[in-house]
Amino acid sequence: MINNNKLLGKNILITAGAQGIGEAITKHFINAGANVAIHYFSSAEAAKELVKYAKDKGLNAIAISGDLTNENDANLLVEKTIEAFGNLDILINNAGSLVARKLLNEMETEFWHKVMDVNLTSMMFVTRAAAPYLSKNKNSSIVNLASLAGRKGGHAGSLVYSTSKGAILTFTRALSGELGPLGIRVNAVAPGLILGTSFHNTHTTKESAVKTISEIPIQRAGNSDDVARAVLFLASEYDGFITGATLDINGGVYNM
């Protein structure tokens, strides 16, 4: 059971925190009594609503726009978070996208770099900017959003997306060793089929979803709250012993 008291008054930065899985994560942190800095790229209205939701509960909240593939925007995101809160306890690296499905023989170099930048380079930018502030606490935490595609390779046309998500698994393990001595734990979650998000609404057909669900042992797709609860657990155990780990959230369709 999550001890939400551990999150009371904590300062959280969530990238892409105003839509899909990110929105659910943000709401769970707010409900646990945390202050939230909500990054968004195009979901301005949703971000404003989440800020209001937090402030109505007496919490501090701020919405910050930015293109995290731009190094300056990533740095400004962290700077504005520190200006608003004074410090940072937890970073949730949620931003990412498949962008489009392309097979190897369709792969333009520019598209390869774009997807890698959206999913991986942006994560490095934000983490690099946030780490000095996270290290000022006795205990702090980073949770990275990977994917089942990073384990299995994904469906047809997700070559670069799957590659970037697999790299996040290694990024998490390597970073946990580097930042552990500074008191920062680093973990990841790898969601499988999570319906009701713009990702799957855009890139997964109903036929593909039905087929995937038929292969899931518990016979249902996941939802954003399934992922948010797992992220909250890893984040709330900021003084715990779990680091360098990836928690798979896929209904048992893939086991390590």
C-alpha positions as CSV (number, residue, x, y, z in Angstrom):
1,M,0.0,0.0,0.0
2,I,1.3,3.4,-0.9
3,N,2.1,5.6,2.0
4,N,0.9,8.9,0.5
5,N,2.0,10.8,3.6
6,K,5.5,10.5,2.2
7,L,4.4,12.8,-0.6
8,L,2.8,15.6,1.5
9,G,4.4,18.9,0.6
10,K,6.9,17.3,-1.8
11,N,7.8,19.2,-5.0
12,I,7.2,17.2,-8.2
13,L,8.1,18.0,-11.8
14,I,6.2,16.0,-14.4
15,T,6.9,16.3,-18.1
16,A,4.0,16.0,-20.5
17,G,1.9,16.1,-17.3
18,A,-1.4,17.3,-18.8
19,Q,-2.5,14.5,-21.1
20,G,-3.0,10.8,-21.1
21,I,-0.8,8.9,-18.6
22,G,0.9,12.2,-17.6
23,E,-2.5,13.7,-16.6
24,A,-3.3,10.7,-14.4
25,I,0.1,10.8,-12.8
26,T,-0.3,14.5,-12.0
27,K,-3.7,14.0,-10.5
28,H,-2.4,11.2,-8.3
29,F,0.4,13.4,-7.0
30,I,-2.1,16.2,-6.3
31,N,-4.4,13.8,-4.4
32,A,-1.4,12.7,-2.4
33,G,-0.7,16.3,-1.3
34,A,2.2,17.2,-3.5
35,N,3.0,20.4,-5.2
36,V,3.2,19.9,-9.0
37,A,5.0,21.6,-11.9
38,I,3.2,20.5,-15.0
39,H,5.0,20.6,-18.2
40,Y,3.0,20.7,-21.4
41,F,3.6,21.1,-25.1
42,S,0.1,21.6,-26.6
43,S,-2.3,20.8,-23.8
44,A,-2.5,24.3,-22.4
45,E,-6.2,24.2,-21.2
46,A,-5.8,20.8,-19.5
47,A,-2.6,22.1,-17.8
48,K,-4.5,25.1,-16.5
49,E,-7.3,22.9,-15.2
50,L,-4.9,20.7,-13.3
51,V,-3.3,23.8,-11.7
52,K,-6.7,25.0,-10.6
53,Y,-7.4,21.4,-9.3
54,A,-4.2,21.6,-7.2
55,K,-4.8,25.1,-5.9
56,D,-8.3,24.3,-4.9
57,K,-6.7,21.7,-2.6
58,G,-4.4,24.3,-1.1
59,L,-1.3,23.1,-3.0
60,N,1.2,25.0,-5.1
61,A,1.1,24.3,-8.8
62,I,2.5,25.8,-12.0
63,A,2.0,25.0,-15.7
64,I,5.1,25.4,-17.9
65,S,5.1,25.1,-21.7
66,G,8.1,24.0,-23.7
67,D,9.6,21.9,-26.5
68,L,11.9,19.6,-24.5
69,T,13.9,18.6,-27.6
70,N,15.2,22.1,-27.3
71,E,17.9,22.3,-24.7
72,N,17.1,25.8,-23.6
73,D,13.4,25.0,-23.1
74,A,14.4,22.0,-21.0
75,N,16.7,24.1,-18.8
76,L,14.0,26.8,-18.5
77,L,11.5,24.2,-17.4
78,V,13.6,23.3,-14.4
79,E,14.6,26.9,-13.6
80,K,10.9,27.9,-13.5
81,T,10.1,24.9,-11.3
82,I,12.8,26.0,-8.8
83,E,11.6,29.6,-8.9
84,A,8.1,28.4,-8.0
85,F,9.0,25.8,-5.4
86,G,12.5,26.6,-4.1
87,N,13.6,23.0,-4.5
88,L,12.7,19.7,-6.2
89,D,12.1,16.3,-4.7
90,I,10.9,14.1,-7.6
91,L,11.2,14.2,-11.4
92,I,8.8,12.2,-13.6
93,N,10.1,11.9,-17.2
94,N,6.9,11.1,-19.0
95,A,7.3,13.0,-22.3
96,G,7.5,10.9,-25.4
97,S,5.8,9.8,-28.6
98,L,5.8,7.2,-31.4
99,V,5.2,10.2,-33.8
100,A,4.3,7.8,-36.7
101,R,4.8,4.2,-37.8
102,K,7.7,3.7,-40.3
103,L,9.5,0.5,-41.4
104,L,13.2,0.4,-41.9
105,N,12.9,0.9,-45.6
106,E,10.8,4.0,-45.0
107,M,13.1,5.5,-42.4
108,E,14.4,8.9,-43.2
109,T,17.4,10.0,-41.2
110,E,15.6,13.1,-40.0
111,F,12.7,11.1,-38.7
112,W,15.0,8.7,-36.8
113,H,16.7,11.6,-35.0
114,K,13.3,13.3,-34.3
115,V,11.9,10.3,-32.5
116,M,15.1,9.7,-30.6
117,D,15.2,13.3,-29.6
118,V,11.5,13.3,-28.5
119,N,11.9,10.2,-26.3
120,L,15.5,10.1,-25.2
121,T,17.5,13.2,-25.7
122,S,14.7,15.4,-24.1
123,M,14.8,13.1,-21.1
124,M,18.6,13.6,-20.8
125,F,18.2,17.4,-21.1
126,V,15.6,17.6,-18.3
127,T,17.4,15.1,-16.0
128,R,20.7,16.9,-16.4
129,A,19.1,20.2,-15.5
130,A,17.2,18.7,-12.5
131,A,19.9,16.5,-11.0
132,P,21.8,19.3,-9.2
133,Y,18.6,20.3,-7.4
134,L,17.5,16.8,-6.6
135,S,20.9,16.1,-5.1
136,K,20.4,18.9,-2.5
137,N,17.9,16.7,-0.7
138,K,18.8,13.8,1.5
139,N,16.6,11.5,-0.6
140,S,15.1,12.2,-4.0
141,S,13.7,10.2,-6.9
142,I,13.4,10.0,-10.7
143,V,10.9,7.8,-12.5
144,N,11.3,7.4,-16.3
145,L,8.5,6.3,-18.6
146,A,9.7,3.5,-20.8
147,S,7.5,1.0,-22.7
148,L,6.8,-2.7,-23.2
149,A,8.0,-1.9,-26.8
150,G,11.4,-1.4,-25.3
151,R,11.3,-5.0,-24.0
152,K,9.7,-6.8,-27.0
153,G,10.5,-4.5,-29.9
154,G,7.0,-3.3,-30.5
155,H,4.6,-3.8,-33.4
156,A,5.4,-3.1,-37.1
157,G,6.5,0.4,-37.8
158,S,7.7,1.2,-34.3
159,L,11.4,0.5,-34.9
160,V,12.8,3.8,-33.7
161,Y,10.3,4.3,-30.9
162,S,11.0,0.8,-29.5
163,T,14.8,1.5,-29.8
164,S,14.4,4.7,-27.9
165,K,12.3,3.1,-25.2
166,G,14.8,0.3,-24.9
167,A,17.6,2.9,-24.4
168,I,15.5,4.4,-21.6
169,L,15.8,1.1,-19.7
170,T,19.6,1.3,-20.0
171,F,19.6,5.0,-19.3
172,T,17.7,4.3,-16.0
173,R,20.1,1.5,-14.9
174,A,23.2,3.6,-15.8
175,L,21.9,6.7,-14.1
176,S,21.0,4.9,-10.9
177,G,24.6,4.0,-10.5
178,E,25.8,7.5,-11.2
179,L,23.3,9.4,-9.1
180,G,22.9,6.9,-6.3
181,P,25.8,8.3,-4.3
182,L,24.0,11.7,-4.5
183,G,20.9,10.3,-2.8
184,I,18.9,10.1,-6.0
185,R,17.1,6.9,-6.9
186,V,16.3,6.3,-10.5
187,N,13.7,3.8,-11.7
188,A,11.4,3.2,-14.7
189,V,8.0,1.9,-15.6
190,A,7.3,0.0,-18.8
191,P,3.6,0.1,-19.7
192,G,2.0,-2.3,-22.2
193,L,-1.4,-1.7,-23.9
194,I,-2.8,1.4,-22.1
195,L,-6.1,2.3,-23.7
196,G,-7.8,5.7,-23.5
197,T,-4.7,7.7,-24.3
198,S,-4.0,9.8,-27.3
199,F,-1.0,7.5,-28.1
200,H,-3.2,4.4,-28.7
201,N,-6.1,6.4,-30.0
202,T,-3.8,7.6,-32.7
203,H,-1.5,4.6,-33.4
204,T,-3.4,1.4,-32.4
205,T,-6.3,0.1,-34.4
206,K,-9.3,-1.5,-32.7
207,E,-8.4,-4.8,-34.4
208,S,-4.8,-4.7,-33.0
209,A,-6.1,-3.8,-29.5
210,V,-8.5,-6.7,-29.5
211,K,-5.8,-9.1,-30.6
212,T,-3.4,-7.8,-28.0
213,I,-6.0,-8.1,-25.2
214,S,-6.7,-11.7,-26.1
215,E,-3.1,-12.5,-25.4
216,I,-3.0,-10.7,-22.0
217,P,-3.4,-13.2,-19.1
218,I,-5.8,-11.0,-17.1
219,Q,-7.8,-10.4,-20.2
220,R,-8.0,-6.6,-20.2
221,A,-6.1,-3.6,-21.4
222,G,-4.5,-1.3,-18.9
223,N,-5.5,2.3,-18.2
224,S,-3.7,5.5,-17.1
225,D,-4.4,5.0,-13.5
226,D,-2.7,1.6,-13.6
227,V,0.5,3.3,-14.6
228,A,0.0,6.3,-12.3
229,R,-0.3,4.1,-9.2
230,A,3.0,2.4,-10.1
231,V,4.8,5.7,-10.7
232,L,3.5,7.0,-7.4
233,F,4.8,3.9,-5.6
234,L,8.3,4.3,-7.0
235,A,8.3,8.0,-6.3
236,S,6.9,7.8,-2.8
237,E,9.6,5.3,-1.9
238,Y,12.2,8.0,-2.4
239,D,13.9,6.9,0.8
240,G,13.7,3.2,-0.1
241,F,16.0,0.5,-1.5
242,I,14.6,0.2,-5.1
243,T,16.8,1.8,-7.8
244,G,17.9,0.9,-11.3
245,A,14.7,-1.2,-11.7
246,T,12.0,-1.2,-14.3
247,L,8.4,-2.1,-13.2
248,D,6.5,-3.8,-16.0
249,I,2.8,-2.9,-16.2
250,N,1.3,-5.1,-18.9
251,G,-1.2,-7.6,-17.3
252,G,1.3,-10.4,-17.5
253,V,1.7,-10.5,-21.3
254,Y,5.5,-10.2,-20.9
255,N,7.6,-11.5,-18.0
256,M,11.3,-11.0,-17.2
